[in-house]
Amino acid sequence: MIKNIIFDFGGVLLDIDFQRTYDALSVWTKNEMVYPELPENIKKWVFEFETGKMNTETFIWNVQHLCPDPKPKGFDIVQAWNAMLIGWDPRKFVFLDQLRKKYKVYLLSNTNTLHIEWVMRDLKTKHGIHDFETRFFDKTYYSFEMGKHKPDPDMYTQVLKDAGIKAEESIFIDDSMVNIQAAAALGIHVYHHNPKKDLIEVFAKHGW
């Protein structure tokens, strides 16, 4: 019996398009990037940024100095990095409110400070939501705070232990197959979500 729902963020709850950031970075670096491939140096910086091993200023500086002259301003890099973030289907706010009446609900995301700052700002200015993390979730888990990155098994076990929940009573929903497989190996129920599908309809169909 499912008692706990663990959501991924981007591609499940938040609408995103990685290629928009790849396109924006391509303009500045003069090096065409096509999702999901990134140059190895940028891939390394992203991993370090999203596991809290690199701060925001260093991440921006590194990307800036990968670009030819005239180099972009820090603001330009932030804009390019956040370009992938599209926004919300407002129906999901009602959906999450309803889920919390029946389940414990958690958020588990590979993310970084720049993206979370954008999300919180967008929620406040466009949707009037100031208590996102406490209103919709029992707890939120971000990679840059945990020092871990999906699909690291330790990330899932840490969530289970910290939340005090059992794998067999939990379902993890993610749009990445490798992340799904890692959770399933620990006995967590999983659902591989296609971002093109309506998440609310998926739940209705499965009777969750």
Backbone as JSON Lines, residues from 0, in Angstrom:
{"i":0,"aa":"M","n":[0.85,-1.21,0.0],"ca":[0.0,0.0,0.0],"c":[0.87,1.25,0.0]}
{"i":1,"aa":"I","n":[0.61,2.14,-0.91],"ca":[1.39,3.37,-1.01],"c":[0.93,4.39,0.03]}
{"i":2,"aa":"K","n":[1.88,4.83,0.84],"ca":[1.6,5.84,1.86],"c":[2.36,7.15,1.6]}
{"i":3,"aa":"N","n":[3.43,7.04,0.79],"ca":[4.33,8.18,0.58],"c":[4.61,8.37,-0.9]}
{"i":4,"aa":"I","n":[4.58,9.62,-1.34],"ca":[4.9,9.94,-2.73],"c":[6.11,10.85,-2.75]}
{"i":5,"aa":"I","n":[7.12,10.45,-3.5],"ca":[8.34,11.24,-3.66],"c":[8.41,11.72,-5.09]}
{"i":6,"aa":"F","n":[8.32,13.02,-5.28],"ca":[8.34,13.61,-6.63],"c":[9.73,14.12,-6.99]}
{"i":7,"aa":"D","n":[10.12,13.89,-8.23],"ca":[11.17,14.68,-8.85],"c":[10.57,16.05,-9.14]}
{"i":8,"aa":"F","n":[11.4,17.02,-9.47],"ca":[10.91,18.39,-9.68],"c":[10.74,18.69,-11.18]}
{"i":9,"aa":"G","n":[11.84,19.07,-11.83],"ca":[11.77,19.44,-13.24],"c":[11.38,18.28,-14.13]}
{"i":10,"aa":"G","n":[10.4,18.51,-15.01],"ca":[9.93,17.47,-15.9],"c":[8.79,16.66,-15.32]}
{"i":11,"aa":"V","n":[8.51,16.86,-14.04],"ca":[7.39,16.18,-13.38],"c":[6.42,17.22,-12.83]}
{"i":12,"aa":"L","n":[6.89,18.06,-11.93],"ca":[6.03,19.12,-11.38],"c":[6.24,20.45,-12.09]}
{"i":13,"aa":"L","n":[7.48,20.77,-12.35],"ca":[7.83,22.03,-13.02],"c":[8.13,21.76,-14.49]}
{"i":14,"aa":"D","n":[7.54,22.56,-15.37],"ca":[7.79,22.4,-16.81],"c":[9.16,22.98,-17.16]}
{"i":15,"aa":"I","n":[9.96,22.18,-17.87],"ca":[11.3,22.62,-18.25],"c":[11.6,22.22,-19.69]}
{"i":16,"aa":"D","n":[12.59,22.89,-20.26],"ca":[13.08,22.55,-21.6],"c":[14.58,22.8,-21.59]}
{"i":17,"aa":"F","n":[15.36,21.73,-21.4],"ca":[16.81,21.85,-21.3],"c":[17.43,22.53,-22.52]}
{"i":18,"aa":"Q","n":[16.87,22.26,-23.7],"ca":[17.48,22.79,-24.91],"c":[17.5,24.31,-24.93]}
{"i":19,"aa":"R","n":[16.56,24.94,-24.24],"ca":[16.57,26.41,-24.18],"c":[17.85,26.94,-23.53]}
{"i":20,"aa":"T","n":[18.31,26.26,-22.48],"ca":[19.57,26.65,-21.85],"c":[20.75,26.3,-22.73]}
{"i":21,"aa":"Y","n":[20.69,25.14,-23.37],"ca":[21.77,24.75,-24.28],"c":[21.91,25.77,-25.41]}
{"i":22,"aa":"D","n":[20.77,26.23,-25.94],"ca":[20.8,27.23,-27.02],"c":[21.4,28.54,-26.54]}
{"i":23,"aa":"A","n":[21.0,28.96,-25.34],"ca":[21.49,30.23,-24.79],"c":[22.98,30.17,-24.52]}
{"i":24,"aa":"L","n":[23.45,29.06,-23.98],"ca":[24.89,28.91,-23.72],"c":[25.67,28.81,-25.02]}
{"i":25,"aa":"S","n":[25.06,28.22,-26.03],"ca":[25.73,28.09,-27.33],"c":[26.05,29.46,-27.92]}
{"i":26,"aa":"V","n":[25.13,30.41,-27.71],"ca":[25.33,31.76,-28.22],"c":[26.57,32.39,-27.58]}
{"i":27,"aa":"W","n":[26.71,32.21,-26.27],"ca":[27.82,32.85,-25.57],"c":[29.15,32.14,-25.78]}
{"i":28,"aa":"T","n":[29.11,30.8,-25.81],"ca":[30.37,30.05,-25.93],"c":[30.82,29.88,-27.38]}
{"i":29,"aa":"K","n":[29.93,30.19,-28.33],"ca":[30.2,29.98,-29.75],"c":[30.46,28.5,-30.04]}
{"i":30,"aa":"N","n":[29.81,27.66,-29.24],"ca":[29.98,26.21,-29.38],"c":[28.6,25.58,-29.28]}
{"i":31,"aa":"E","n":[28.1,25.05,-30.39],"ca":[26.74,24.52,-30.41],"c":[26.58,23.34,-29.45]}
{"i":32,"aa":"M","n":[25.55,23.41,-28.62],"ca":[25.26,22.34,-27.67],"c":[23.86,21.8,-27.94]}
{"i":33,"aa":"V","n":[23.76,20.49,-27.96],"ca":[22.48,19.84,-28.21],"c":[22.2,18.88,-27.05]}
{"i":34,"aa":"Y","n":[21.05,19.04,-26.43],"ca":[20.68,18.18,-25.3],"c":[20.62,16.73,-25.74]}
{"i":35,"aa":"P","n":[21.15,15.76,-24.95],"ca":[21.6,15.92,-23.56],"c":[23.11,16.07,-23.41]}
{"i":36,"aa":"E","n":[23.84,16.26,-24.49],"ca":[25.29,16.32,-24.4],"c":[25.78,17.71,-24.0]}
{"i":37,"aa":"L","n":[26.7,17.73,-23.03],"ca":[27.36,18.96,-22.62],"c":[28.87,18.75,-22.72]}
{"i":38,"aa":"P","n":[29.63,19.81,-22.99],"ca":[31.09,19.68,-22.92],"c":[31.49,19.18,-21.53]}
{"i":39,"aa":"E","n":[32.53,18.36,-21.47],"ca":[32.91,17.71,-20.21],"c":[33.19,18.7,-19.09]}
{"i":40,"aa":"N","n":[33.8,19.85,-19.43],"ca":[34.09,20.81,-18.35],"c":[32.82,21.39,-17.76]}
{"i":41,"aa":"I","n":[31.86,21.73,-18.62],"ca":[30.59,22.27,-18.11],"c":[29.84,21.19,-17.32]}
{"i":42,"aa":"K","n":[29.86,19.96,-17.82],"ca":[29.19,18.86,-17.13],"c":[29.77,18.7,-15.71]}
{"i":43,"aa":"K","n":[31.09,18.82,-15.59],"ca":[31.74,18.7,-14.29],"c":[31.32,19.85,-13.37]}
{"i":44,"aa":"W","n":[31.26,21.07,-13.92],"ca":[30.87,22.22,-13.1],"c":[29.42,22.09,-12.63]}
{"i":45,"aa":"V","n":[28.56,21.61,-13.51],"ca":[27.14,21.44,-13.15],"c":[27.01,20.43,-12.01]}
{"i":46,"aa":"F","n":[27.73,19.32,-12.12],"ca":[27.68,18.32,-11.06],"c":[28.15,18.91,-9.73]}
{"i":47,"aa":"E","n":[29.24,19.65,-9.76],"ca":[29.77,20.25,-8.53],"c":[28.82,21.31,-7.99]}
{"i":48,"aa":"F","n":[28.21,22.08,-8.88],"ca":[27.25,23.11,-8.48],"c":[26.03,22.47,-7.86]}
{"i":49,"aa":"E","n":[25.55,21.37,-8.44],"ca":[24.33,20.73,-7.97],"c":[24.55,19.8,-6.78]}
{"i":50,"aa":"T","n":[25.8,19.62,-6.37],"ca":[26.06,18.86,-5.15],"c":[26.65,19.76,-4.06]}
{"i":51,"aa":"G","n":[26.6,21.07,-4.28],"ca":[27.05,22.01,-3.27],"c":[28.54,22.12,-3.11]}
{"i":52,"aa":"K","n":[29.29,21.55,-4.06],"ca":[30.75,21.6,-3.98],"c":[31.31,22.83,-4.69]}
{"i":53,"aa":"M","n":[30.48,23.54,-5.41],"ca":[30.88,24.78,-6.09],"c":[29.81,25.82,-5.81]}
{"i":54,"aa":"N","n":[30.22,27.01,-5.38],"ca":[29.22,28.04,-5.09],"c":[28.76,28.74,-6.37]}
{"i":55,"aa":"T","n":[27.72,29.54,-6.24],"ca":[27.1,30.18,-7.4],"c":[28.08,31.07,-8.15]}
{"i":56,"aa":"E","n":[28.84,31.88,-7.4],"ca":[29.76,32.83,-8.02],"c":[30.82,32.1,-8.85]}
{"i":57,"aa":"T","n":[31.35,31.01,-8.32],"ca":[32.38,30.26,-9.04],"c":[31.8,29.61,-10.3]}
{"i":58,"aa":"F","n":[30.6,29.08,-10.18],"ca":[29.96,28.47,-11.35],"c":[29.78,29.5,-12.46]}
{"i":59,"aa":"I","n":[29.27,30.67,-12.11],"ca":[29.07,31.73,-13.1],"c":[30.41,32.15,-13.7]}
{"i":60,"aa":"W","n":[31.41,32.34,-12.87],"ca":[32.74,32.77,-13.32],"c":[33.32,31.74,-14.3]}
{"i":61,"aa":"N","n":[33.19,30.47,-13.97],"ca":[33.73,29.42,-14.84],"c":[33.09,29.46,-16.22]}
{"i":62,"aa":"V","n":[31.77,29.59,-16.26],"ca":[31.08,29.62,-17.55],"c":[31.44,30.9,-18.31]}
{"i":63,"aa":"Q","n":[31.5,32.02,-17.6],"ca":[31.9,33.28,-18.24],"c":[33.24,33.13,-18.96]}
{"i":64,"aa":"H","n":[34.21,32.54,-18.28],"ca":[35.56,32.47,-18.82],"c":[35.75,31.34,-19.81]}
{"i":65,"aa":"L","n":[34.68,30.61,-20.08],"ca":[34.68,29.66,-21.18],"c":[34.29,30.36,-22.48]}
{"i":66,"aa":"C","n":[33.73,31.56,-22.34],"ca":[33.22,32.31,-23.49],"c":[34.3,33.22,-24.07]}
{"i":67,"aa":"P","n":[34.31,33.38,-25.38],"ca":[35.26,34.31,-26.0],"c":[34.9,35.76,-25.69]}
{"i":68,"aa":"D","n":[35.83,36.65,-25.9],"ca":[35.57,38.09,-25.71],"c":[34.64,38.61,-26.81]}
{"i":69,"aa":"P","n":[33.78,39.58,-26.5],"ca":[33.57,40.15,-25.17],"c":[32.76,39.19,-24.29]}
{"i":70,"aa":"K","n":[33.24,38.97,-23.1],"ca":[32.63,37.98,-22.23],"c":[31.28,38.46,-21.71]}
{"i":71,"aa":"P","n":[30.34,37.54,-21.53],"ca":[29.03,37.92,-21.01],"c":[29.11,38.36,-19.56]}
{"i":72,"aa":"K","n":[28.18,39.17,-19.15],"ca":[28.09,39.56,-17.74],"c":[27.51,38.39,-16.95]}
{"i":73,"aa":"G","n":[27.7,38.45,-15.63],"ca":[27.15,37.41,-14.77],"c":[25.66,37.25,-14.96]}
{"i":74,"aa":"F","n":[24.97,38.37,-15.14],"ca":[23.52,38.35,-15.34],"c":[23.16,37.54,-16.58]}
{"i":75,"aa":"D","n":[23.98,37.68,-17.63],"ca":[23.71,36.96,-18.88],"c":[23.82,35.45,-18.67]}
{"i":76,"aa":"I","n":[24.8,35.03,-17.89],"ca":[24.98,33.6,-17.61],"c":[23.81,33.08,-16.78]}
{"i":77,"aa":"V","n":[23.38,33.85,-15.81],"ca":[22.23,33.45,-14.98],"c":[20.98,33.3,-15.86]}
{"i":78,"aa":"Q","n":[20.78,34.27,-16.75],"ca":[19.62,34.2,-17.65],"c":[19.68,32.96,-18.54]}
{"i":79,"aa":"A","n":[20.86,32.67,-19.05],"ca":[21.03,31.5,-19.91],"c":[20.79,30.22,-19.12]}
{"i":80,"aa":"W","n":[21.32,30.15,-17.92],"ca":[21.19,28.97,-17.08],"c":[19.73,28.72,-16.67]}
{"i":81,"aa":"N","n":[19.0,29.79,-16.44],"ca":[17.6,29.66,-16.03],"c":[16.63,29.56,-17.2]}
{"i":82,"aa":"A","n":[17.14,29.65,-18.42],"ca":[16.26,29.64,-19.6],"c":[15.45,28.36,-19.7]}
{"i":83,"aa":"M","n":[15.97,27.27,-19.14],"ca":[15.27,25.98,-19.21],"c":[13.99,25.95,-18.38]}
{"i":84,"aa":"L","n":[13.86,26.86,-17.43],"ca":[12.73,26.86,-16.51],"c":[11.55,27.57,-17.15]}
{"i":85,"aa":"I","n":[10.5,26.83,-17.41],"ca":[9.34,27.38,-18.11],"c":[8.28,27.88,-17.14]}
{"i":86,"aa":"G","n":[7.92,27.05,-16.18],"ca":[6.91,27.48,-15.21],"c":[5.97,26.35,-14.84]}
{"i":87,"aa":"W","n":[4.79,26.73,-14.35],"ca":[3.86,25.79,-13.74],"c":[2.53,25.7,-14.47]}
{"i":88,"aa":"D","n":[1.96,24.52,-14.42],"ca":[0.54,24.35,-14.69],"c":[-0.15,24.57,-13.35]}
{"i":89,"aa":"P","n":[-0.9,25.66,-13.19],"ca":[-1.5,25.99,-11.9],"c":[-2.39,24.89,-11.32]}
{"i":90,"aa":"R","n":[-2.89,23.99,-12.16],"ca":[-3.71,22.89,-11.66],"c":[-2.93,22.0,-10.69]}
{"i":91,"aa":"K","n":[-1.62,22.0,-10.84],"ca":[-0.81,21.13,-9.99],"c":[-0.78,21.6,-8.53]}
{"i":92,"aa":"F","n":[-1.05,22.88,-8.3],"ca":[-1.11,23.35,-6.92],"c":[-2.29,22.72,-6.2]}
{"i":93,"aa":"V","n":[-3.44,22.7,-6.86],"ca":[-4.64,22.06,-6.3],"c":[-4.4,20.57,-6.14]}
{"i":94,"aa":"F","n":[-3.77,19.98,-7.14],"ca":[-3.44,18.55,-7.14],"c":[-2.57,18.19,-5.93]}
{"i":95,"aa":"L","n":[-1.54,18.97,-5.68],"ca":[-0.64,18.7,-4.55],"c":[-1.36,18.9,-3.22]}
{"i":96,"aa":"D","n":[-2.19,19.93,-3.14],"ca":[-2.98,20.14,-1.92],"c":[-3.83,18.91,-1.62]}
{"i":97,"aa":"Q","n":[-4.45,18.35,-2.64],"ca":[-5.32,17.19,-2.46],"c":[-4.52,15.95,-2.07]}
{"i":98,"aa":"L","n":[-3.34,15.78,-2.66],"ca":[-2.52,14.62,-2.34],"c":[-2.13,14.59,-0.87]}
{"i":99,"aa":"R","n":[-1.86,15.74,-0.3],"ca":[-1.41,15.78,1.09],"c":[-2.49,15.36,2.08]}
{"i":100,"aa":"K","n":[-3.74,15.31,1.63],"ca":[-4.81,14.84,2.5],"c":[-4.78,13.32,2.64]}
{"i":101,"aa":"K","n":[-4.09,12.65,1.7],"ca":[-4.08,11.19,1.65],"c":[-2.7,10.59,1.85]}
{"i":102,"aa":"Y","n":[-1.66,11.32,1.44],"ca":[-0.3,10.79,1.49],"c":[0.65,11.76,2.2]}
{"i":103,"aa":"K","n":[1.82,11.21,2.56],"ca":[2.95,12.08,2.86],"c":[3.63,12.35,1.52]}
{"i":104,"aa":"V","n":[3.97,13.61,1.28],"ca":[4.48,14.01,-0.03],"c":[5.85,14.66,0.12]}
{"i":105,"aa":"Y","n":[6.79,14.22,-0.71],"ca":[8.16,14.72,-0.63],"c":[8.64,15.15,-2.02]}
{"i":106,"aa":"L","n":[9.64,16.03,-2.02],"ca":[10.27,16.49,-3.25],"c":[11.74,16.12,-3.2]}
{"i":107,"aa":"L","n":[12.24,15.45,-4.24],"ca":[13.64,15.04,-4.31],"c":[14.19,15.46,-5.66]}
{"i":108,"aa":"S","n":[15.11,16.41,-5.65],"ca":[15.53,17.03,-6.91],"c":[17.03,17.23,-7.01]}
{"i":109,"aa":"N","n":[17.58,16.9,-8.19],"ca":[18.92,17.36,-8.55],"c":[18.77,18.81,-9.0]}
{"i":110,"aa":"T","n":[19.24,19.73,-8.2],"ca":[19.04,21.14,-8.55],"c":[20.13,22.0,-7.93]}
{"i":111,"aa":"N","n":[20.0,23.29,-8.03],"ca":[21.04,24.21,-7.61],"c":[20.41,25.5,-7.1]}
{"i":112,"aa":"T","n":[21.22,26.33,-6.49],"ca":[20.71,27.55,-5.86],"c":[20.06,28.49,-6.87]}
{"i":113,"aa":"L","n":[20.63,28.62,-8.05],"ca":[20.06,29.55,-9.03],"c":[18.67,29.12,-9.46]}
{"i":114,"aa":"H","n":[18.48,27.84,-9.67],"ca":[17.17,27.37,-10.09],"c":[16.14,27.46,-8.97]}
{"i":115,"aa":"I","n":[16.54,27.14,-7.77],"ca":[15.59,27.24,-6.65],"c":[15.22,28.69,-6.39]}
{"i":116,"aa":"E","n":[16.17,29.6,-6.5],"ca":[15.86,31.03,-6.33],"c":[14.87,31.48,-7.39]}
{"i":117,"aa":"W","n":[15.05,31.04,-8.62],"ca":[14.12,31.4,-9.71],"c":[12.74,30.85,-9.4]}
{"i":118,"aa":"V","n":[12.66,29.59,-8.98],"ca":[11.38,28.95,-8.7],"c":[10.63,29.71,-7.6]}
{"i":119,"aa":"M","n":[11.31,30.01,-6.51],"ca":[10.65,30.69,-5.4],"c":[10.18,32.09,-5.8]}
{"i":120,"aa":"R","n":[10.98,32.77,-6.6],"ca":[10.61,34.1,-7.08],"c":[9.41,34.02,-8.01]}
{"i":121,"aa":"D","n":[9.42,33.03,-8.91],"ca":[8.31,32.85,-9.85],"c":[7.02,32.5,-9.12]}
{"i":122,"aa":"L","n":[7.11,31.63,-8.13],"ca":[5.92,31.25,-7.35],"c":[5.3,32.44,-6.64]}
{"i":123,"aa":"K","n":[6.13,33.31,-6.1],"ca":[5.64,34.48,-5.37],"c":[5.03,35.51,-6.31]}
{"i":124,"aa":"T","n":[5.73,35.81,-7.39],"ca":[5.29,36.9,-8.26],"c":[4.14,36.52,-9.18]}
{"i":125,"aa":"K","n":[4.12,35.27,-9.66],"ca":[3.09,34.87,-10.62],"c":[1.91,34.12,-10.0]}
{"i":126,"aa":"H","n":[2.17,33.5,-8.84],"ca":[1.12,32.65,-8.26],"c":[0.77,33.03,-6.81]}
{"i":127,"aa":"G","n":[1.48,33.99,-6.25],"ca":[1.19,34.43,-4.89],"c":[1.47,33.37,-3.84]}
{"i":128,"aa":"I","n":[2.37,32.44,-4.13],"ca":[2.7,31.36,-3.2],"c":[4.02,31.67,-2.49]}
{"i":129,"aa":"H","n":[3.94,31.82,-1.18],"ca":[5.12,32.18,-0.39],"c":[5.6,31.03,0.49]}
{"i":130,"aa":"D","n":[4.84,29.95,0.54],"ca":[5.15,28.84,1.44],"c":[5.2,27.52,0.68]}
{"i":131,"aa":"F","n":[5.77,27.53,-0.49],"ca":[5.79,26.37,-1.39],"c":[6.27,25.1,-0.7]}
{"i":132,"aa":"E","n":[7.41,25.15,-0.04],"ca":[8.03,23.94,0.5],"c":[7.24,23.33,1.65]}
{"i":133,"aa":"T","n":[6.61,24.15,2.45],"ca":[5.85,23.62,3.59],"c":[4.38,23.38,3.27]}
{"i":134,"aa":"R","n":[3.84,24.1,2.32],"ca":[2.43,23.92,1.96],"c":[2.2,22.62,1.2]}
{"i":135,"aa":"F","n":[3.09,22.31,0.26],"ca":[2.85,21.19,-0.64],"c":[3.61,19.92,-0.27]}
{"i":136,"aa":"F","n":[4.59,20.01,0.62],"ca":[5.42,18.85,0.92],"c":[5.65,18.68,2.42]}
{"i":137,"aa":"D","n":[5.8,17.42,2.8],"ca":[6.21,17.15,4.17],"c":[7.67,17.54,4.36]}
{"i":138,"aa":"K","n":[8.46,17.38,3.3],"ca":[9.85,17.85,3.32],"c":[10.38,17.88,1.91]}
{"i":139,"aa":"T","n":[11.31,18.79,1.65],"ca":[11.97,18.87,0.34],"c":[13.44,18.49,0.49]}
{"i":140,"aa":"Y","n":[13.94,17.8,-0.52],"ca":[15.34,17.36,-0.52],"c":[15.99,17.82,-1.82]}
{"i":141,"aa":"Y","n":[17.02,18.66,-1.69],"ca":[17.72,19.2,-2.85],"c":[19.16,18.69,-2.87]}
{"i":142,"aa":"S","n":[19.63,18.33,-4.05],"ca":[20.97,17.76,-4.17],"c":[22.05,18.7,-3.64]}
{"i":143,"aa":"F","n":[21.91,19.99,-3.89],"ca":[22.98,20.91,-3.48],"c":[23.05,21.06,-1.96]}
{"i":144,"aa":"E","n":[21.98,20.7,-1.28],"ca":[21.99,20.7,0.19],"c":[22.43,19.36,0.76]}
{"i":145,"aa":"M","n":[22.14,18.29,0.03],"ca":[22.47,16.95,0.5],"c":[23.9,16.53,0.17]}
{"i":146,"aa":"G","n":[24.5,17.2,-0.83],"ca":[25.84,16.81,-1.25],"c":[25.85,15.52,-2.05]}
{"i":147,"aa":"K","n":[24.69,15.15,-2.55],"ca":[24.54,13.93,-3.35],"c":[23.71,14.23,-4.59]}
{"i":148,"aa":"H","n":[23.76,13.32,-5.55],"ca":[23.14,13.56,-6.85],"c":[22.5,12.27,-7.34]}
{"i":149,"aa":"K","n":[21.22,12.32,-7.66],"ca":[20.61,11.13,-8.27],"c":[21.38,10.75,-9.53]}
{"i":150,"aa":"P","n":[21.62,9.48,-9.77],"ca":[21.03,8.29,-9.15],"c":[21.83,7.64,-8.03]}
{"i":151,"aa":"D","n":[22.64,8.38,-7.31],"ca":[23.39,7.84,-6.18],"c":[22.43,7.17,-5.19]}
{"i":152,"aa":"P","n":[22.57,5.86,-4.94],"ca":[21.65,5.17,-4.02],"c":[21.61,5.81,-2.64]}
{"i":153,"aa":"D","n":[22.73,6.38,-2.2],"ca":[22.77,7.0,-0.87],"c":[21.77,8.14,-0.74]}
{"i":154,"aa":"M","n":[21.45,8.77,-1.88],"ca":[20.5,9.89,-1.84],"c":[19.11,9.39,-1.46]}
{"i":155,"aa":"Y","n":[18.72,8.27,-2.02],"ca":[17.4,7.7,-1.73],"c":[17.33,7.16,-0.31]}
{"i":156,"aa":"T","n":[18.38,6.45,0.11],"ca":[18.37,5.89,1.45],"c":[18.38,6.98,2.5]}
{"i":157,"aa":"Q","n":[19.05,8.1,2.21],"ca":[19.05,9.22,3.15],"c":[17.65,9.81,3.29]}
{"i":158,"aa":"V","n":[16.93,9.91,2.18],"ca":[15.56,10.43,2.22],"c":[14.66,9.5,3.04]}
{"i":159,"aa":"L","n":[14.75,8.2,2.78],"ca":[13.93,7.23,3.52],"c":[14.21,7.31,5.02]}
{"i":160,"aa":"K","n":[15.47,7.38,5.37],"ca":[15.85,7.42,6.79],"c":[15.43,8.72,7.44]}
{"i":161,"aa":"D","n":[15.72,9.84,6.76],"ca":[15.38,11.15,7.34],"c":[13.88,11.33,7.49]}
{"i":162,"aa":"A","n":[13.13,10.88,6.49],"ca":[11.67,11.04,6.52],"c":[11.0,10.0,7.41]}
{"i":163,"aa":"G","n":[11.72,8.93,7.74],"ca":[11.14,7.87,8.55],"c":[10.08,7.08,7.82]}
{"i":164,"aa":"I","n":[10.34,6.83,6.53],"ca":[9.36,6.1,5.71],"c":[9.99,4.83,5.16]}
{"i":165,"aa":"K","n":[9.13,3.89,4.75],"ca":[9.6,2.61,4.25],"c":[9.57,2.6,2.72]}
{"i":166,"aa":"A","n":[10.58,1.94,2.13],"ca":[10.67,1.87,0.67],"c":[9.43,1.23,0.07]}
{"i":167,"aa":"E","n":[8.96,0.14,0.68],"ca":[7.84,-0.61,0.11],"c":[6.51,0.13,0.22]}
{"i":168,"aa":"E","n":[6.48,1.19,1.0],"ca":[5.27,2.0,1.16],"c":[5.36,3.32,0.4]}
{"i":169,"aa":"S","n":[6.4,3.44,-0.44],"ca":[6.67,4.71,-1.11],"c":[6.74,4.52,-2.62]}
{"i":170,"aa":"I","n":[6.36,5.56,-3.35],"ca":[6.51,5.57,-4.8],"c":[7.31,6.81,-5.19]}
{"i":171,"aa":"F","n":[8.26,6.6,-6.09],"ca":[9.11,7.68,-6.59],"c":[8.77,7.95,-8.04]}
{"i":172,"aa":"I","n":[8.54,9.2,-8.37],"ca":[8.13,9.59,-9.73],"c":[9.17,10.53,-10.31]}
{"i":173,"aa":"D","n":[9.76,10.12,-11.43],"ca":[10.85,10.88,-12.04],"c":[10.76,10.73,-13.55]}
{"i":174,"aa":"D","n":[11.31,11.68,-14.28],"ca":[11.3,11.59,-15.74],"c":[12.59,10.98,-16.29]}
{"i":175,"aa":"S","n":[13.5,10.59,-15.4],"ca":[14.76,9.99,-15.82],"c":[14.77,8.5,-15.51]}
{"i":176,"aa":"M","n":[14.97,7.68,-16.51],"ca":[14.96,6.24,-16.31],"c":[16.07,5.78,-15.38]}
{"i":177,"aa":"V","n":[17.25,6.36,-15.49],"ca":[18.36,5.94,-14.64],"c":[18.06,6.24,-13.17]}
{"i":178,"aa":"N","n":[17.38,7.34,-12.91],"ca":[17.0,7.67,-11.54],"c":[15.93,6.71,-11.03]}
{"i":179,"aa":"I","n":[15.01,6.35,-11.9],"ca":[13.95,5.4,-11.57],"c":[14.55,4.04,-11.22]}
{"i":180,"aa":"Q","n":[15.48,3.59,-12.03],"ca":[16.09,2.28,-11.83],"c":[16.84,2.21,-10.5]}
{"i":181,"aa":"A","n":[17.51,3.3,-10.13],"ca":[18.24,3.33,-8.86],"c":[17.3,3.23,-7.67]}
{"i":182,"aa":"A","n":[16.16,3.91,-7.76],"ca":[15.18,3.84,-6.67],"c":[14.55,2.46,-6.59]}
{"i":183,"aa":"A","n":[14.23,1.88,-7.74],"ca":[13.6,0.56,-7.78],"c":[14.51,-0.5,-7.18]}
{"i":184,"aa":"A","n":[15.81,-0.35,-7.36],"ca":[16.77,-1.32,-6.82],"c":[16.76,-1.35,-5.29]}
{"i":185,"aa":"L","n":[16.24,-0.3,-4.68],"ca":[16.16,-0.21,-3.23],"c":[14.79,-0.66,-2.71]}
{"i":186,"aa":"G","n":[13.93,-1.12,-3.6],"ca":[12.62,-1.59,-3.19],"c":[11.55,-0.53,-3.19]}
{"i":187,"aa":"I","n":[11.86,0.64,-3.71],"ca":[10.88,1.73,-3.8],"c":[10.02,1.5,-5.04]}
{"i":188,"aa":"H","n":[8.71,1.67,-4.92],"ca":[7.85,1.63,-6.1],"c":[8.21,2.83,-6.98]}
{"i":189,"aa":"V","n":[8.12,2.68,-8.28],"ca":[8.54,3.77,-9.17],"c":[7.55,3.95,-10.31]}
{"i":190,"aa":"Y","n":[7.58,5.16,-10.85],"ca":[6.84,5.46,-12.08],"c":[7.7,6.39,-12.92]}
{"i":191,"aa":"H","n":[8.0,5.94,-14.15],"ca":[8.78,6.75,-15.08],"c":[7.83,7.67,-15.83]}
{"i":192,"aa":"H","n":[7.89,8.96,-15.52],"ca":[6.94,9.91,-16.07],"c":[7.43,10.51,-17.38]}
{"i":193,"aa":"N","n":[6.55,10.53,-18.36],"ca":[6.81,11.22,-19.62],"c":[6.31,12.65,-19.48]}
{"i":194,"aa":"P","n":[7.21,13.64,-19.54],"ca":[6.79,15.03,-19.35],"c":[5.7,15.51,-20.3]}
{"i":195,"aa":"K","n":[5.52,14.8,-21.42],"ca":[4.48,15.18,-22.38],"c":[3.09,14.75,-21.92]}
{"i":196,"aa":"K","n":[3.05,13.88,-20.9],"ca":[1.77,13.41,-20.4],"c":[1.3,14.28,-19.24]}
{"i":197,"aa":"D","n":[0.0,14.3,-19.03],"ca":[-0.6,15.07,-17.95],"c":[-0.47,14.29,-16.65]}
{"i":198,"aa":"L","n":[0.31,14.82,-15.71],"ca":[0.58,14.13,-14.46],"c":[-0.7,13.85,-13.68]}
{"i":199,"aa":"I","n":[-1.63,14.78,-13.69],"ca":[-2.89,14.62,-12.95],"c":[-3.7,13.47,-13.54]}
{"i":200,"aa":"E","n":[-3.73,13.37,-14.86],"ca":[-4.43,12.27,-15.51],"c":[-3.75,10.94,-15.24]}
{"i":201,"aa":"V","n":[-2.42,10.94,-15.15],"ca":[-1.68,9.73,-14.84],"c":[-2.1,9.2,-13.47]}
{"i":202,"aa":"F","n":[-2.21,10.09,-12.5],"ca":[-2.6,9.68,-11.15],"c":[-4.02,9.13,-11.15]}
{"i":203,"aa":"A","n":[-4.9,9.79,-11.87],"ca":[-6.29,9.34,-11.93],"c":[-6.37,7.95,-12.56]}
{"i":204,"aa":"K","n":[-5.58,7.73,-13.6],"ca":[-5.6,6.45,-14.31],"c":[-5.11,5.32,-13.42]}
{"i":205,"aa":"H","n":[-4.07,5.58,-12.6],"ca":[-3.5,4.54,-11.75],"c":[-4.22,4.41,-10.4]}
{"i":206,"aa":"G","n":[-5.11,5.33,-10.13],"ca":[-5.86,5.26,-8.88],"c":[-5.05,5.6,-7.65]}
{"i":207,"aa":"W","n":[-4.02,6.41,-7.81],"ca":[-3.18,6.8,-6.67],"c":[-3.86,7.92,-5.89]}
